[in-house]
């Protein structure tokens, strides 16, 4: 028996949307989980709903815990607070499983299909997603605050940014120059002038480095069907690897399938979805070319590997998301190493070089654009001792009586 004796959440004011979960067992082990957005709501669910049921249970019964927490009376098949809480629990249980057996999570999942996986750099800056509201009004006149302020860079000189990434071994990058144009119409109209402005970074990248780097276009679920179609058709001239989350309703399988039929630009989706059912519906409708998932939002590794199996059964590649927190990144890497059709692990070099390092003891090792397999037991990271000494740290505990 591996009895769960304590449930602890940790948050810091500097990163108000991040929440970490530690589960303690009577074996003396501590498993680490994480989620993002609405941290206070997730904290409430964990202590007020999850803890009374979870404390005293066997941490080895990961599937049973997942099935219970992933089917609340309300909130399933969404990435709401209940599912984000369930995701954090599941990550911590898999971390415990790896530690218990002295093996990394990718081995606990059934073994790695590869020992490294290609990274793509999401061109965010140092403070991206700090408040949970991504800044979309960055323009060519904004000043960079460091060498990896890549969101400023792709708006100012995307060609030079591509050259910088290639020099570090990255062979793929993701940018979102259309976001600034969505608010004016609520995402339902993009003018020809706006379209040409948004396409300019792609032109600069191809002019600077040719076809040496893959480019992904992030659309952040901001667009209606007609505007998304116009953007995707415009991207066809630049050989974009995918257009990500093009529609404002990424669970609308019919609308996505219709869009996919009208453009040669591959469609990727979606980090915003949770549970297997929405992914099954999108794949059955032939609505997406690439499956993206976020393990802190979709239900954790237990649900994530089922989504990966759906992707495999439909011969679709998989690409785990990271633009939120370091524990989710480590978990996504383990799934990307294990899942047969995984092709990329998303990273943000700005956060890897700065504040991610302040939060955890270990981060993924990247060598010439390839993310290496972790070898330590469990997820392979823990919260930094310096984090626990922070004056803005808020800790809440629930313990078995």
Rosetta blueprint (number, residue, H / E / L):
1 X L
2 X L
3 X E
4 X E
5 X E
6 X E
7 X E
8 X E
9 X E
10 X E
11 X E
12 X E
13 X H
14 X H
15 X H
16 X L
17 X L
18 X E
19 X E
20 X E
21 X E
22 X E
23 X E
24 X E
25 X E
26 X L
27 X L
28 X L
29 X L
30 X E
31 X E
32 X E
33 X E
34 X E
35 X E
36 X E
37 X L
38 X L
39 X H
40 X H
41 X H
42 X H
43 X H
44 X H
45 X H
46 X H
47 X H
48 X H
49 X H
50 X H
51 X H
52 X H
53 X H
54 X H
55 X L
56 X L
57 X L
58 X E
59 X L
60 X L
61 X L
62 X H
63 X H
64 X H
65 X H
66 X H
67 X H
68 X H
69 X H
70 X L
71 X L
72 X L
73 X L
74 X L
75 X L
76 X L
77 X L
78 X L
79 X L
80 X L
81 X H
82 X H
83 X H
84 X H
85 X H
86 X H
87 X H
88 X H
89 X H
90 X H
91 X H
92 X H
93 X H
94 X H
95 X H
96 X H
97 X H
98 X H
99 X H
100 X H
101 X H
102 X L
103 X L
104 X E
105 X H
106 X H
107 X H
108 X H
109 X L
110 X L
111 X L
112 X L
113 X L
114 X L
115 X L
116 X E
117 X E
118 X E
119 X E
120 X E
121 X E
122 X E
123 X L
124 X L
125 X L
126 X L
127 X L
128 X L
129 X L
130 X L
131 X L
132 X L
133 X L
134 X L
135 X L
136 X L
137 X L
138 X L
139 X L
140 X L
141 X L
142 X L
143 X L
144 X L
145 X L
146 X L
147 X L
148 X L
149 X L
150 X H
151 X H
152 X H
153 X H
154 X H
155 X H
156 X H
157 X L
158 X H
159 X H
160 X H
161 X H
162 X H
163 X H
164 X H
165 X H
166 X H
167 X H
168 X L
169 X L
170 X L
171 X L
172 X E
173 X E
174 X E
175 X E
176 X L
177 X L
178 X L
179 X H
180 X H
181 X H
182 X L
183 X H
184 X H
185 X H
186 X L
187 X L
188 X L
189 X L
190 X L
191 X L
192 X H
193 X H
194 X H
195 X H
196 X H
197 X H
198 X H
199 X H
200 X H
201 X H
202 X H
203 X H
204 X H
205 X H
206 X H
207 X H
208 X H
209 X H
210 X L
211 X L
212 X L
213 X L
214 X E
215 X E
216 X E
217 X E
218 X E
219 X L
220 X L
221 X L
222 X L
223 X E
224 X L
225 X H
226 X H
227 X H
228 X H
229 X H
230 X H
231 X H
232 X H
233 X H
234 X H
235 X H
236 X H
237 X H
238 X H
239 X L
240 X L
241 X L
242 X E
243 X E
244 X E
245 X L
246 X L
247 X E
248 X L
249 X L
250 X L
251 X L
252 X L
253 X H
254 X H
255 X H
256 X H
257 X H
258 X H
259 X H
260 X H
261 X H
262 X H
263 X L
264 X L
265 X L
266 X L
267 X E
268 X E
269 X E
270 X L
271 X L
272 X L
273 X L
274 X L
275 X H
276 X H
277 X H
278 X H
279 X H
280 X H
281 X H
282 X H
283 X H
284 X H
285 X L
286 X L
287 X L
288 X L
289 X L
290 X E
291 X E
292 X E
293 X E
294 X L
295 X L
296 X L
297 X L
298 X L
299 X L
300 X H
301 X H
302 X H
303 X H
304 X H
305 X H
306 X H
307 X H
308 X H
309 X H
310 X H
311 X H
312 X H
313 X H
314 X L
315 X L
316 X L
317 X E
318 X E
319 X E
320 X E
321 X L
322 X L
323 X L
324 X L
325 X L
326 X H
327 X H
328 X H
329 X H
330 X H
331 X H
332 X H
333 X H
334 X H
335 X H
336 X H
337 X H
338 X H
339 X L
340 X L
341 X L
342 X E
343 X E
344 X E
345 X E
346 X E
347 X E
348 X L
349 X H
350 X H
351 X H
352 X H
353 X L
354 X L
355 X H
356 X H
357 X H
358 X H
359 X H
360 X E
361 X L
362 X L
363 X L
364 X L
365 X L
366 X E
367 X E
368 X L
369 X L
370 X E
371 X E
372 X E
373 X L
374 X L
375 X L
376 X L
377 X L
378 X E
379 X L
380 X L
381 X L
382 X L
383 X E
384 X L
385 X H
386 X H
387 X H
388 X H
389 X L
390 X L
391 X L
392 X L
393 X E
394 X E
395 X E
396 X E
397 X E
398 X E
399 X E
400 X L
401 X L
